[in-house]
Amino acid sequence: MVSHSLEIDNLLFFLIYYFQNICRLQIFKVITSREFILIAMKKYLVASSLLLSSFTSPIFAEESKSFYLSIGGGLNSIGDIEGVMEDNGFTFDTNSPFQYSFAIGKEFGEWRLEFNYSAVTVTSDSVSATPGGGNLVTGVMAPEYEVDLKSYMLYGYKDFPNDSKFTTYIGAGFGFSSFESPAQNPIVGGANIPLTAVDEQLFTYGVKGGLDYQIAETTSLYSEVGYVNFASFDATATENYESNNTLTIGAGLRFRF
């Protein structure tokens, strides 16, 4: 009787232990999933931007000229958009469109923390493909292929001030970018390559280097060069896009308050 009771207790213990580990495994899968990480990153970036905005309250009024607002634009030289649709590799030849940006930041001596938003529309009027892994063929697209890229980034900067009005700086950051494009159905070399509409959130990181020139007590003109990398992604089970990167050259105005 005692032996039978012990067997039941052992069985119950095993079942409880088993289901606890299953629950832990499911929670771990959710936490490490790409969607969970992007959602957490969005909340973190939004919270960071709100925190930067809240610093402008009267509580911190004594720290005058430590906050700034930047508005700028420039050329965005993005790599060709490449991917694979089933057995058909494709490449969209991209242009170098104009990009605009907006940023709000907080200075901590020679260091800065900044939330940066930028947007650009990339177009392409030609696509190259390797139907079935065969020879490369190129076709013209009408209407043009369009991709809207919007980046939400958190940057940290190190300034290198001197006795002049010029200040050089370097920075690095991370965030996410939205990649949006309409459905396309190009025919290249007699092969139909139906591309689905894409609306993806991609992990993004970047580095910058620039020069700031003070033109007034609270206003400066800046110019900078930046590099940004976008993660690869799967639009569908059979439509995959490779990782891409962009080089930007821009300028703008920075207002301190």
C-alpha positions in Angstrom: 0.0 0.0 0.0 2.9 2.3 1.0 4.7 1.4 -2.2 1.6 2.1 -4.3 1.2 5.5 -2.6 4.9 6.4 -3.3 4.5 5.5 -7.0 1.5 7.9 -7.2 3.5 10.6 -5.5 6.4 10.1 -7.8 4.1 10.2 -10.8 2.5 13.5 -9.7 5.9 15.0 -9.0 7.0 14.0 -12.5 3.9 15.5 -14.1 4.2 18.8 -12.2 7.9 19.0 -13.1 7.2 18.2 -16.8 4.5 20.8 -17.2 6.6 23.4 -15.4 9.4 22.9 -17.8 7.1 23.0 -20.8 5.7 26.4 -19.6 9.2 27.7 -19.1 10.2 26.6 -22.6 7.2 28.3 -24.2 7.9 31.5 -22.3 11.5 31.3 -23.4 10.5 30.9 -27.0 8.2 33.9 -26.8 10.8 36.1 -25.2 13.5 35.2 -27.8 11.2 35.5 -30.8 11.9 38.2 -33.3 8.5 39.7 -32.9 8.8 40.0 -29.1 12.3 41.6 -29.4 11.0 44.2 -32.0 8.0 45.0 -29.8 10.2 45.4 -26.8 12.6 47.6 -28.8 9.8 49.8 -30.0 8.5 50.3 -26.4 12.1 51.1 -25.3 12.7 53.7 -28.0 9.3 55.3 -27.4 9.9 55.4 -23.7 13.4 56.8 -24.3 12.0 59.6 -26.6 9.3 60.4 -24.0 12.0 60.5 -21.3 14.1 63.0 -23.4 11.0 65.1 -23.9 10.1 65.1 -20.2 13.5 66.5 -19.4 12.4 69.8 -20.9 10.1 70.4 -17.9 10.7 73.3 -15.6 12.3 70.9 -13.1 15.4 70.9 -15.3 15.2 74.6 -16.3 18.6 75.3 -14.7 20.3 73.1 -17.3 19.8 75.6 -20.0 21.1 74.9 -23.5 21.5 71.2 -22.7 18.7 70.0 -25.0 18.6 70.3 -28.8 16.4 69.8 -31.8 17.9 68.8 -35.2 16.3 69.1 -38.6 18.2 67.9 -41.7 18.4 66.0 -45.0 20.7 64.7 -47.6 21.4 61.9 -50.1 20.8 58.3 -49.2 22.9 55.8 -51.2 21.2 52.5 -50.5 22.4 49.1 -51.8 20.4 47.3 -54.4 17.5 45.4 -53.0 18.2 41.7 -53.4 16.3 38.5 -52.6 15.0 35.1 -53.8 11.5 34.2 -54.9 11.2 30.4 -54.9 14.0 29.5 -57.4 14.2 33.0 -58.9 16.9 35.4 -57.6 16.0 39.1 -58.1 17.8 42.4 -57.7 16.1 45.9 -57.9 18.6 48.5 -59.0 18.1 51.4 -56.6 18.7 55.2 -56.9 20.1 57.6 -54.4 17.0 59.5 -53.1 16.7 62.5 -50.8 16.3 61.6 -47.1 15.0 63.9 -44.3 15.5 63.5 -40.6 14.4 64.9 -37.3 16.0 64.4 -33.9 15.7 65.5 -30.3 18.5 65.0 -27.9 20.1 65.7 -24.5 23.7 66.8 -23.9 25.7 65.4 -21.0 29.0 67.4 -21.2 30.8 66.0 -24.2 28.3 63.2 -24.6 24.9 63.2 -26.1 21.9 60.9 -26.2 19.5 61.3 -29.2 16.3 59.9 -30.6 16.5 60.1 -34.4 13.7 59.6 -37.0 14.5 59.5 -40.7 12.5 58.6 -43.8 13.2 57.9 -47.5 11.4 56.5 -50.5 13.6 54.3 -52.7 12.5 53.6 -56.3 13.7 51.3 -59.0 12.7 51.1 -62.7 14.6 48.0 -63.5 15.0 44.5 -62.1 17.5 41.7 -62.8 16.6 38.1 -62.2 18.0 34.6 -62.6 14.9 32.5 -63.4 15.3 29.0 -62.1 18.9 29.7 -61.2 19.7 30.2 -64.9 21.3 33.2 -66.8 20.9 36.7 -65.6 18.3 38.7 -67.4 17.1 42.3 -66.9 13.7 43.9 -67.4 12.1 47.3 -67.1 9.4 47.9 -64.5 6.4 50.1 -65.1 5.3 51.5 -62.8 8.4 51.9 -60.7 9.1 49.7 -57.7 8.8 51.7 -54.5 10.0 51.1 -51.0 9.2 53.4 -48.0 11.9 53.2 -45.4 11.4 54.8 -42.0 14.0 54.4 -39.2 13.5 55.0 -35.5 17.0 55.1 -33.8 18.6 55.8 -30.5 22.1 57.2 -30.9 24.9 58.0 -28.4 27.5 60.6 -29.5 30.9 61.7 -28.3 31.8 65.3 -29.1 35.4 66.6 -29.4 35.2 70.3 -28.7 38.1 72.8 -29.1 38.8 76.5 -28.9 37.2 77.2 -32.3 33.5 77.1 -33.4 34.0 73.7 -35.0 33.2 70.5 -33.1 33.7 67.0 -34.5 31.7 64.1 -33.3 31.2 60.3 -33.7 28.2 58.2 -32.7 26.6 54.8 -32.8 23.1 53.6 -32.3 20.4 51.0 -32.9 16.7 50.7 -33.4 14.3 49.4 -36.0 13.1 50.4 -39.5 9.8 49.8 -41.3 10.1 48.4 -44.8 7.0 48.9 -46.9 6.4 48.1 -50.6 3.4 47.3 -52.7 2.7 44.0 -54.5 4.6 43.8 -57.8 4.3 41.3 -60.7 7.3 41.9 -63.0 8.0 39.6 -66.0 11.7 39.2 -66.6 13.1 37.0 -69.4 9.6 35.4 -69.9 9.5 34.5 -66.2 6.7 35.8 -63.9 8.1 37.0 -60.5 5.0 37.8 -58.3 6.2 39.8 -55.3 3.8 40.2 -52.4 3.2 43.4 -50.6 5.7 43.9 -47.8 5.3 45.6 -44.4 8.2 44.5 -42.1 9.9 45.8 -39.0 13.7 45.3 -39.2 16.4 45.5 -36.6 18.7 48.3 -37.6 22.1 49.6 -36.3 24.2 52.5 -37.5 27.3 54.7 -37.0 27.9 58.4 -37.7 30.6 60.9 -37.9 30.2 64.6 -38.4 31.2 68.3 -38.0 29.2 70.9 -36.1 29.8 74.7 -36.7 28.3 77.2 -34.3 26.6 80.1 -36.1 24.9 81.6 -33.1 24.7 81.1 -29.4 22.0 78.5 -29.6 22.2 77.5 -33.3 24.7 75.4 -35.2 25.1 74.0 -38.7 26.1 70.4 -39.0 27.2 68.0 -41.7 27.7 64.3 -41.3 28.2 60.9 -42.9 26.3 57.9 -41.7 26.2 54.1 -42.3 23.0 52.1 -41.5 22.5 48.3 -41.8 19.1 46.7 -42.1 18.5 43.0 -41.2 17.4 40.4 -43.7 13.8 39.1 -43.5 11.3 36.7 -45.0 8.3 38.3 -46.7 6.7 34.8 -47.1 7.9 31.2 -46.8 9.3 31.4 -50.4 10.1 35.1 -50.7 13.3 36.2 -48.9 15.1 39.5 -48.8 18.8 39.9 -48.0 20.3 42.2 -45.5 21.0 45.7 -46.9 22.9 48.8 -46.0 22.9 52.5 -46.8 25.4 55.4 -46.8 24.1 58.8 -46.1 25.6 62.3 -46.6 23.6 65.1 -45.0 23.5 68.5 -43.4 21.1 70.4 -41.2 20.5 72.8 -38.3 20.7 72.1 -34.6 18.9 74.3 -32.1 19.8 74.2 -28.4 17.3 75.2 -25.7 
